Every structure is written in structure tokens, then in C-alpha cells.
Amino acid sequence: MSLRSLIVGPDQNEFWKHREKLLKSKNPLCRKYHSLMCQRILYKNNASIEPQTKIKGRITFPHGLNGILISAGAEIGENCTIFHQVTIGSNTAKGSKHNGSPKILDNVYIGAGAKIIGGITVGNNVRIGANCVVTEDVPDNATVVLSKPRVILHEDVRDNTFTSFANYSEDK
């Protein structure tokens, strides 16, 4: 096993290998096999990357494919880095301002938990911070971040003990 596979995760390497063979093969049986292998890897990682997604080169997933969702119509440029739990999703709601799928250009860094939705363009050399929700175009060389979280102080002490639903009773 190479050092690179340890850094990006063995599932990621297997996914790219099967995806490339799926897209290049003319044999229907081979295409079906590689499609099933891709689906198996994605299922194992609770991820969804549609074969129709246009991807230039390979995306780097530093934390593996965990929770990644990329819709079929999305386009992703070269040298992009996408962290875990990211959604790059289509907007198909009638009357929406940005119908369609996102187009992510080259050298884009997308932080954990970010959501990029709709027919928007994310420019070259953009950084999108963790948990950002992006629904409008982002120009080249920009950084997208959330505002600072609010801190709410309470006078009484809070009980943060977890109770599972199976043990929950409204009488308590």
C-alpha cells in the first residue's frame, strides 16, 4: 500500500479506479461491473457521486468519501479538495432563482459539511469554509465563511444528559 493511499484512504483509490474504467469501457458487462463496484464503495461510505457528474481529474477527499453527495448534473474542475459530509446538489424546484446543478471551477477547497446548491458557479481558487451553505455565485479568488457563532448565557444550570427514546417517559 502506498503512502498516497494511506493519506486519501483505500476506498477513494478503489473508487477512482473503477469510475475511470466505467467511463472508458465500451463493453456493457464491464461497465455494469465497474458501476456496481463504484456503488458498493459509495454505499459503504454513505456517499453518492453519480457517474454522470463531470469531473476533470481526481478530487482529493482528505477524510475519504464519508457522506459526500455530488448530484448528476454537477461539474467539478481540476485540483479540488472536498472534505467529509459535503453536498454539491441540484435545485430542481420550479420557480427557483438558481435552478440546475453547481459548476465548481479549478483549485477549489470545500470545508467539512459545506452545502453548495443550485445552478451556480464557484470560481477558481475559492475556499469554502466548514458548514457554509452556498446558493449564489462565488467569484474567483474568494473565501466564503459563516459569521461568528452567538453565545447565549443561561442563569440556570442545564442538564445535558442524553436519554434515548427507548428510555424516555413524558412523566419524568
Secondary structure, DSSP 8 states (H G I E B T S, - for coil): --HHHHHH-HHHHHHHHHHHHHHH---HHHHHHHHHHHHHHHHHTT-EE-TTSEESS--B-TTTTTT-EE-TT-EE-SS-EE-TT-EEE-B--TT-TT-B--EE-SS-EE-TT-EEESS-EE-TT-EE-TT-EE-S-B-TT-EE----------SS--------GGG--TT-
